[in-house]
């Protein structure tokens, strides 16, 4: 079973477990409270991953395996693009103001 869109509620989670977004097709939207991801998360298998945290969440070496785009708060785009792990996909990180569903 695949889901099209998933929005994780603000304040409900700070950690995203392994396999959470593997079957989300279009958009997965993570709140600012997310501070870390489990093994291979975020997978970037969905077309769009939105991260609302001002601090890049901790990720592992096997994260970011898909081809999806990433949108982050405008004022921290360079922080994401130059941080450990996230810099591997810097060319696919865009400001949230450019996201249009």
C-alpha positions in Angstrom: 0.0 0.0 0.0 1.2 3.5 -0.9 0.2 6.8 0.5 0.3 10.0 -1.5 0.8 12.7 1.1 1.7 12.5 4.8 2.0 15.5 7.2 3.6 14.6 10.6 1.9 16.7 13.3 3.9 19.4 15.1 5.2 18.2 18.5 4.1 14.5 18.1 7.6 13.1 17.2 11.2 14.1 17.5 12.5 10.9 15.9 11.4 9.2 12.7 11.8 5.4 12.8 13.3 3.2 10.1 11.0 2.7 7.1 8.6 5.5 7.9 8.5 7.2 4.5 9.4 4.3 2.2 5.9 4.1 0.7 4.9 7.8 0.5 4.6 8.7 -3.2 4.2 12.5 -3.4 4.9 14.6 -0.3 6.1 13.9 3.2 6.1 17.0 5.5 8.1 16.9 8.7 7.6 19.4 11.5 10.2 21.6 13.2 10.3 19.2 16.2 12.1 16.4 14.2 15.7 16.2 15.4 16.8 12.8 14.0 15.9 10.0 11.6 16.2 6.3 11.9 18.2 4.1 9.6 17.8 5.0 5.9 15.4 7.8 6.7 14.5 10.1 5.2 14.5 7.9 2.1 13.7 10.7 -0.4 11.5 8.1 -2.3 8.6 10.6 -2.3 8.7 13.4 -4.9 9.0 16.0 -2.2 10.3 16.0 1.4 9.6 19.1 3.5 11.7 19.6 6.6 10.6 22.5 8.8 13.4 22.2 11.4 15.8 25.1 11.5 18.6 22.6 12.5 19.3 19.8 10.1 18.1 16.6 11.7 20.7 13.8 12.4 20.8 11.3 9.6 22.8 8.1 8.9 25.0 7.1 6.0 22.2 5.1 4.4 19.7 8.0 4.4 18.8 10.1 1.4 18.9 7.2 -1.1 16.0 8.3 -3.3 15.8 11.0 -5.9 13.2 13.3 -4.3 13.5 17.0 -3.8 14.0 18.6 -0.3 12.5 21.9 0.9 13.7 23.6 4.0 13.1 27.0 5.7 14.6 29.8 3.6 16.8 31.2 6.2 18.7 27.9 6.8 19.1 26.6 3.3 22.9 27.0 3.4 23.1 25.3 6.8 21.4 22.2 5.3 23.5 22.3 2.1 26.8 22.4 4.1 25.9 20.1 7.0 27.2 16.6 7.4 25.2 14.1 5.5 22.8 16.6 3.9 25.6 18.1 1.8 25.5 14.8 -0.3 22.2 16.1 -1.8 22.9 19.8 -1.7 21.8 20.3 -5.3 18.3 19.0 -4.4 17.7 21.2 -1.4 15.5 24.2 -2.1 14.0 27.1 0.0 10.5 26.3 1.3 9.2 29.5 -0.3 9.7 27.9 -3.7 7.5 24.9 -2.9 4.1 24.9 -4.6 1.9 21.8 -4.2 
